[in-house]
Amino acid sequence: MDRFAARVFLPLLASAAMAAGDTVKIESRDGRSIEVTVLAVKEESVRVRKADGKEFDIPLSSLSEESVKRIKGMAEPEAPAEGALPVVKDHTEDLSAAEIKCFEDLHPVLREYRDEVMFKPHEPETLALKAELDAIMGRLDAIHGGLSAQERCERLMAVMRQEMRGGTVSASIGAGSCLAQMKEPEATASLLKVIEADLWEATETECIYGLGERCTGEVMDKVLEWFIHPDPKFKARGGFTLTKIKTKAQLEELKGKAVTVVITEEAKDRLRAVLTLTRNVR
């Protein structure tokens, strides 16, 4: 196992092997250690029981960094609130520099490629950009090899959170691009939640590109909900997503659903405007 894989997976395996109620050895910041049974993990402390049956709280701030990580790994995950992002684990701390660099490299290349492929799809410059994109995605695949679709979604979310914590906008947009290109159901659910949660303006456009390609069935139902939403932000997102549909089948489905969903004259006028922008339908 290489060093990156060890740093990412071994802590996860350790966390999975332990749960509240297990006995664990913890260490204070000054090097003293004790074996305790963990009863409950709180935000700033942990409730433990010693071998003699005595129970007490220990502030997390008094423990070593490794002990805090071990204890937090034993906490039961809270059920996500309605509308919350589908993230099980915050991978922000174990993102590698190479991983972040891939996302930062991806954003400008993808932007240039989109501009070129629209008008010069077979020109050498466009093909060179496509090769560069494939190389970046190959680097990411090598880093993410062995991860499940849900785990990849979680890591992409972590990159987006980095932007909120002072990371680079370019990496955040690149992560949104990768999420948009994933085809698994987990990615579709994540795309919907990212846009609905209104957290990352920098990545919203990338996510909408991805939703446009898979805008059918329940996804189209959700997008139409946005389209007729009283909030102008949701209206705009819904309309923009509908302009990114790609196939005649999607277009026919949209027209059929619009008969029952788009009810106001104002909404119908907006839908007519949207339909004039679906130029990429094939």
Secondary structure, 3 states (H helix, E strand, C coil): CCHHHHHHHHHHHHHHHCCCCCEEEEEECCCCEEEEEEEEECCCEEEEECCCCCEEEEEHHHECHHHHHHHHCCCCCCCCCCCCCCCCCCCHHHCCHHHHHHHHHHHHHHHHHHHHHHHCCCCHHHHHHHHHHHHHHHHHHHHHCCCCHHHHHHHHHHHHHHHHCCCCHHHHHHHHHHHHHCCCHHHHHHHHHHHHHCCCHHHHHHHHHHHHHCCCCHHHHHHHHHHCCCCHHHHHHHHHHHCCCCCHHHHHHHHHHHHHHCCCHHHHHHHHHHHCCCCCCC
